[in-house]
Amino acid sequence: MDKVPFTILTGWLGAGKTTALNRMLAASHGKRIAVLVNELGRISIDTQLIIGRGGDVLELAGGCVCCKVDIKNDLWDGIGDIVARSKPDHVVLETTGIAEPAAILDGLFRVPEAVRDRILPAGVVCVVDAEAGGSALESRDEAREQAMAADRILLTKLDVASPDAVRRCHAILDTLAPLAERAGFPGDDAGARAMTSWVVEPRKLRAWTQKTSAHDHAHDHGHHHANQIVAVAFTDDAPLVGERVLAVIEQLGVALLRAKGFVHLAGDDRRGFVERAGVRTELRYLEPWGDAPRRTELVLIGDDLDEGAVHRALWACRAAR
């Protein structure tokens, strides 16, 4: 049986991994791509954003796939299941924004041969936000680990990043990942096809092999995410005032690393989508809810977030229907 290539798509919180995946699934490239999504919180925001775009999607919810033993087992079992069920041309794992790819691949040596014989590790692609990625690479160990483990760097948000921000990002990557190929792609369908071919092209795991060899498989001894990163899930059936939700997110300041989710907006039939990614916070208006249940589902990820305080602040955004 031919092995199915397996690529890890990693990158810091808000770098643009889900956007890249959706571009790949929607592009007219003729490949059948199976997607595994590792959600950090209890609400499957990314899975909801990907399902319906094509391919086969399997959700791995409830924790970071690189450091929770049960999630690791689910990962390799899930890959074996998705390969047998869908017979894809390629499998892509979208990790959480704090995952360390080397620890994920290290677990491949401990899975049953029946699963290992079905897949071919085909590379690590790290998505880097050209606008805000420099700050993350300088201040976050996980962001640096992601770049150092990658054989390819996908630069995003080049259309909004300032020249100085792009220069800073490249300068840091020159030090962290000098041998990783860097690429950016236009926003049209031709760009999406080119990006897909580039992402799914099998590559040798050069960076990971060097790293784990040098550290004598240090990840066998376990690893922990620093800074007490917390994922807060918030759900509410009551309508919320959109601008106040944005205000709550802004008030969390630099402690908030990522926020995303759907909002039941007071006085509006459209489904809202709020997102903090990098330095930008926005509220977008999507299609009307129609017959679907109107429900706010948000995930906020940050340093030492107080779940109770976040819930109280968001409940204070409620309004009459």
Backbone torsions as a table, in degrees:
resi	resn	phi	psi	omega
1	MET	NA	131.6	179.3
2	ASP	-68.3	139.6	176.9
3	LYS	-76.9	144.4	179.1
4	VAL	-95.8	126.0	179.5
5	PRO	-62.2	142.9	-176.6
6	PHE	-130.3	119.0	-177.7
7	THR	-115.6	137.5	173.8
8	ILE	-94.6	125.8	175.1
9	LEU	-106.7	109.1	-174.5
10	THR	-120.8	178.8	-179.7
11	GLY	149.3	152.9	-176.5
12	TRP	-64.2	163.3	-178.5
13	LEU	-53.9	125.0	176.9
14	GLY	82.0	9.5	-176.7
15	ALA	-70.4	-26.6	179.5
16	GLY	119.2	24.9	-178.2
17	LYS	-64.5	-47.6	-178.0
18	THR	-65.1	-39.1	176.9
19	THR	-60.5	-43.6	178.3
20	ALA	-63.0	-42.7	178.7
21	LEU	-61.1	-45.1	-179.3
22	ASN	-63.9	-36.0	175.3
23	ARG	-63.4	-40.5	179.2
24	MET	-64.8	-44.3	-176.7
25	LEU	-70.2	-29.9	-177.1
26	ALA	-88.1	-15.5	-175.5
27	ALA	-73.1	154.3	-177.6
28	SER	-91.0	71.5	-177.8
29	HIS	-109.8	-11.8	176.0
30	GLY	79.3	2.7	179.5
31	LYS	-92.1	146.8	174.5
32	ARG	-98.5	109.6	-176.0
33	ILE	-110.3	124.2	174.8
34	ALA	-95.4	139.7	-174.1
35	VAL	-121.1	132.5	170.1
36	LEU	-111.2	129.3	-177.1
37	VAL	-114.6	121.9	177.7
38	ASN	-100.3	105.5	-179.7
39	GLU	-89.8	141.6	179.3
40	LEU	-86.2	-35.3	-178.8
41	GLY	-96.1	-175.3	-177.8
42	ARG	-85.4	-8.3	-179.0
43	ILE	-108.4	133.1	-172.6
44	SER	-91.0	71.4	-178.8
45	ILE	-69.0	-51.0	-178.1
46	ASP	-60.4	-40.6	-179.8
47	THR	-61.5	-41.4	178.2
48	GLN	-64.2	-34.5	-179.5
49	LEU	-73.8	-23.7	-176.5
50	ILE	-96.0	-40.9	-176.1
51	ILE	-56.1	136.5	179.7
52	GLY	98.4	-8.5	-179.2
53	ARG	-92.1	-5.3	179.9
54	GLY	119.3	167.6	179.6
55	GLY	74.4	-168.1	179.5
56	ASP	-118.3	131.3	-175.6
57	VAL	-119.3	128.0	176.0
58	LEU	-121.1	128.2	-177.5
59	GLU	-93.6	134.2	173.3
60	LEU	-117.8	87.1	-171.9
61	ALA	-98.5	159.9	167.6
62	GLY	105.8	-1.6	178.7
63	GLY	172.4	173.9	-179.4
64	CYS	-81.3	124.9	-170.8
65	VAL	-67.8	-17.6	-176.9
66	CYS	-86.6	-11.8	-174.0
67	CYS	-134.3	-3.0	175.7
68	LYS	-103.1	122.8	-173.8
69	VAL	-60.2	-43.3	-178.0
70	ASP	-66.7	-35.5	178.1
71	ILE	-69.7	-37.4	176.6
72	LYS	-58.1	-46.5	179.2
73	ASN	-62.2	-42.1	177.1
74	ASP	-60.1	-37.4	-179.3
75	LEU	-59.9	-55.1	-175.0
76	TRP	-70.6	-36.0	173.8
77	ASP	-63.2	-40.3	-179.1
78	GLY	-65.2	-39.6	177.8
79	ILE	-63.7	-45.4	177.6
80	GLY	-59.4	-40.7	-179.6
81	ASP	-66.9	-43.6	-175.5
82	ILE	-71.1	-31.5	176.8
83	VAL	-68.9	-43.4	-179.9
84	ALA	-68.1	-38.0	-174.4
85	ARG	-78.2	-44.1	-170.2
86	SER	-103.6	-17.5	-176.4
87	LYS	47.8	56.6	-177.1
88	PRO	-75.7	164.4	172.4
89	ASP	-79.2	-24.7	-175.7
90	HIS	-159.3	147.1	175.3
91	VAL	-116.0	132.0	177.6
92	VAL	-121.7	129.3	173.8
93	LEU	-102.3	119.1	170.3
94	GLU	-90.4	112.9	-178.3
95	THR	-82.0	168.9	168.5
96	THR	-67.1	164.0	-178.6
97	GLY	-70.5	-7.6	179.4
98	ILE	-115.0	8.9	-178.1
99	ALA	-72.4	152.3	175.1
100	GLU	-112.8	110.3	-172.6
101	PRO	-57.7	-35.6	-178.3
102	ALA	-61.0	-36.8	179.6
103	ALA	-69.0	-32.9	178.0
104	ILE	-67.1	-49.6	-178.3
105	LEU	-67.0	-30.2	178.0
106	ASP	-60.3	-33.0	179.4
107	GLY	-70.5	-15.1	-179.6
108	LEU	-62.8	-27.1	-177.7
109	PHE	-76.2	-10.7	-176.7
110	ARG	-110.8	7.2	179.9
111	VAL	-89.6	160.1	179.1
112	PRO	-58.1	145.4	-178.6
113	GLU	-59.6	-30.9	-179.1
114	ALA	-60.9	-33.1	177.0
115	VAL	-83.0	-45.4	-177.2
116	ARG	-61.0	-33.6	-178.5
117	ASP	-74.6	-9.3	-179.0
118	ARG	-92.2	-17.4	-172.3
119	ILE	-125.9	154.0	178.4
120	LEU	-122.6	108.0	176.3
121	PRO	-55.6	120.5	-168.8
122	ALA	-115.8	7.3	175.0
123	GLY	132.6	168.9	177.5
124	VAL	-124.8	120.8	177.5
125	VAL	-109.4	121.7	-179.9
126	CYS	-104.3	123.1	177.1
127	VAL	-87.9	127.5	-179.1
128	VAL	-125.3	126.3	177.2
129	ASP	-74.3	112.1	-176.8
130	ALA	-67.6	-20.7	-179.0
131	GLU	-83.3	-47.1	-175.0
132	ALA	-116.4	-2.1	-174.0
133	GLY	-65.8	-28.9	179.8
134	GLY	-59.2	-43.1	179.5
135	SER	-63.8	-43.0	179.6
136	ALA	-64.2	-42.6	-178.6
137	LEU	-66.1	-29.5	179.6
138	GLU	-81.0	-30.4	-170.2
139	SER	-109.3	-13.2	-172.9
140	ARG	-119.9	121.8	178.9
141	ASP	-59.8	-41.7	-177.2
142	GLU	-62.6	-40.8	179.3
143	ALA	-62.5	-40.9	178.1
144	ARG	-66.1	-42.5	178.4
145	GLU	-59.4	-40.1	-179.9
146	GLN	-62.0	-46.9	-179.8
147	ALA	-65.9	-40.1	-178.1
148	MET	-67.8	-28.1	-179.2
149	ALA	-84.3	-10.7	-170.6
150	ALA	-85.1	145.9	168.7
151	ASP	-96.7	-13.2	176.6
152	ARG	-138.7	143.5	176.1
153	ILE	-119.2	119.9	177.6
154	LEU	-99.7	111.9	179.9
155	LEU	-87.1	127.5	-179.5
156	THR	-117.1	168.4	176.6
157	LYS	61.3	26.8	176.8
158	LEU	-66.8	-20.5	-179.9
159	ASP	-77.5	-14.2	179.8
160	VAL	-120.0	-9.8	-178.1
161	ALA	-78.6	140.4	177.4
162	SER	-74.1	158.4	177.3
163	PRO	-56.0	-39.5	179.9
164	ASP	-65.3	-39.1	179.1
165	ALA	-64.8	-40.5	179.2
166	VAL	-65.9	-43.0	178.4
167	ARG	-60.8	-43.5	-179.5
168	ARG	-62.5	-43.3	-179.2
169	CYS	-61.9	-47.5	179.5
170	HIS	-63.3	-39.5	-178.8
171	ALA	-62.5	-40.3	179.1
172	ILE	-68.8	-40.8	179.0
173	LEU	-67.1	-29.3	176.0
174	ASP	-58.4	-32.5	-179.6
175	THR	-86.3	-45.4	-174.4
176	LEU	-76.9	-40.5	-172.8
177	ALA	-140.5	62.0	-174.3
178	PRO	-65.4	-25.4	-177.1
179	LEU	-96.5	-8.0	179.0
180	ALA	-75.2	132.8	178.7
181	GLU	-69.6	133.5	178.6
182	ARG	-106.8	143.8	-178.6
183	ALA	-151.6	151.7	169.2
184	GLY	-134.2	157.5	-174.9
185	PHE	-137.1	142.8	176.1
186	PRO	-60.4	160.5	-175.4
187	GLY	-83.6	2.1	-178.2
188	ASP	-88.9	-179.7	-176.9
189	ASP	-65.5	-35.8	177.7
190	ALA	-62.8	-39.1	176.7
191	GLY	-65.2	-38.3	179.0
192	ALA	-66.1	-39.7	177.8
193	ARG	-65.4	-42.8	179.3
194	ALA	-64.2	-40.4	179.0
195	MET	-63.9	-42.1	179.9
196	THR	-61.2	-46.9	179.3
197	SER	-60.2	-38.5	-178.7
198	TRP	-69.6	-42.7	-178.1
199	VAL	-67.1	-42.2	-173.9
200	VAL	-88.3	-2.0	177.1
201	GLU	-67.0	121.5	-179.7
202	PRO	-61.8	132.5	177.2
203	ARG	-128.4	155.7	173.7
204	LYS	-69.4	144.8	-179.0
205	LEU	-83.1	58.2	-174.1
206	ARG	-59.2	-53.6	-174.2
207	ALA	-64.9	-42.1	-178.7
208	TRP	-66.5	-42.7	-178.6
209	THR	-61.0	-43.9	179.8
210	GLN	-64.6	-41.4	-175.3
211	LYS	-66.6	-48.7	-176.6
212	THR	-69.7	-33.3	177.3
213	SER	-65.4	-43.7	-178.0
214	ALA	-64.8	-33.9	-177.2
215	HIS	-97.2	6.6	177.4
216	ASP	52.8	47.0	178.0
217	HIS	54.0	52.5	-178.9
218	ALA	-60.7	-25.8	-178.1
219	HIS	-70.6	-14.5	175.3
220	ASP	-61.3	-22.6	-177.6
221	HIS	-93.1	8.1	176.6
222	GLY	91.5	156.6	173.0
223	HIS	-143.4	159.5	-177.5
224	HIS	-135.6	143.2	175.8
225	HIS	-80.6	132.6	-177.9
226	ALA	-82.0	179.3	172.6
227	ASN	66.3	10.3	177.1
228	GLN	49.6	55.0	178.0
229	ILE	-68.3	128.6	-174.9
230	VAL	-121.7	137.8	173.8
231	ALA	-105.9	121.0	179.7
232	VAL	-108.0	123.2	176.9
233	ALA	-99.7	138.1	179.8
234	PHE	-134.7	125.9	174.7
235	THR	-129.1	146.2	-179.2
236	ASP	-162.0	133.3	177.2
237	ASP	-83.6	-19.6	-177.8
238	ALA	-72.8	147.6	176.7
239	PRO	-68.9	146.0	-179.4
240	LEU	-121.2	148.9	175.6
241	VAL	-79.5	117.5	-171.1
242	GLY	-58.3	-45.5	-177.3
243	GLU	-67.0	-27.1	176.6
244	ARG	-74.5	-34.0	174.7
245	VAL	-61.4	-43.7	177.1
246	LEU	-61.5	-39.1	179.8
247	ALA	-63.4	-40.7	177.7
248	VAL	-60.1	-44.7	-179.6
249	ILE	-63.3	-44.0	-179.6
250	GLU	-64.5	-36.4	-177.5
251	GLN	-67.1	-20.8	178.1
252	LEU	-72.7	-16.3	172.8
253	GLY	60.0	-143.6	-173.9
254	VAL	-72.7	-13.7	177.0
255	ALA	-66.4	-27.7	-179.7
256	LEU	-85.2	120.8	-178.3
257	LEU	-96.4	-29.4	-175.8
258	ARG	-160.2	142.0	172.7
259	ALA	-147.4	141.6	178.3
260	LYS	-164.5	152.1	175.5
261	GLY	154.7	175.4	-176.8
262	PHE	-96.1	144.7	-175.8
263	VAL	-127.3	129.6	170.5
264	HIS	-81.4	103.1	-172.7
265	LEU	-86.0	132.0	177.0
266	ALA	-66.1	131.7	176.2
267	GLY	72.8	18.2	-178.0
268	ASP	-143.8	131.0	-179.9
269	ASP	-81.2	-10.1	-179.0
270	ARG	-83.3	149.6	175.4
271	ARG	-80.4	128.6	178.0
272	GLY	-91.1	153.1	173.1
273	PHE	-133.4	116.6	-179.0
274	VAL	-105.9	142.4	-176.5
275	GLU	-150.5	133.0	165.7
276	ARG	-111.9	119.1	178.6
277	ALA	-139.3	119.2	-176.9
278	GLY	65.9	-124.4	-178.7
279	VAL	-97.0	1.9	-172.7
280	ARG	-110.7	137.7	173.0
281	THR	-125.0	131.7	-178.7
282	GLU	-148.5	156.2	173.3
283	LEU	-119.8	118.1	179.2
284	ARG	-107.0	150.4	178.8
285	TYR	-105.5	119.8	-176.7
286	LEU	-100.0	-160.6	-178.1
287	GLU	-68.2	158.2	176.4
288	PRO	-59.4	152.3	-179.8
289	TRP	-63.4	-34.2	-177.0
290	GLY	64.2	-131.8	-179.5
291	ASP	-87.7	-3.3	-178.7
292	ALA	-70.5	146.6	176.9
293	PRO	-60.4	133.6	179.1
294	ARG	-86.2	116.3	-173.1
295	ARG	-154.5	130.9	174.6
296	THR	-80.7	130.9	177.5
297	GLU	-136.1	107.7	-176.6
298	LEU	-124.6	146.9	169.9
299	VAL	-125.5	127.1	176.8
300	LEU	-119.4	130.6	-176.1
301	ILE	-123.5	128.0	-178.7
302	GLY	-168.4	-178.2	-179.1
303	ASP	-80.9	119.2	173.5
304	ASP	52.0	40.2	178.2
305	LEU	-64.7	140.0	176.4
306	ASP	-91.7	104.2	-174.5
307	GLU	-57.8	-43.9	-179.9
308	GLY	-61.5	-42.6	-179.6
309	ALA	-66.5	-39.5	178.4
310	VAL	-63.8	-44.9	179.2
311	HIS	-61.2	-43.5	-178.9
312	ARG	-62.9	-42.2	-179.4
313	ALA	-65.0	-38.7	-179.8
314	LEU	-74.6	-35.3	175.2
315	TRP	-61.6	-31.4	179.9
316	ALA	-70.1	-6.9	177.1
317	CYS	-88.3	-0.6	-177.2
318	ARG	-65.9	153.2	176.0
319	ALA	-147.8	168.2	177.7
320	ALA	-68.4	153.5	179.1
321	ARG	-67.2	NA	NA
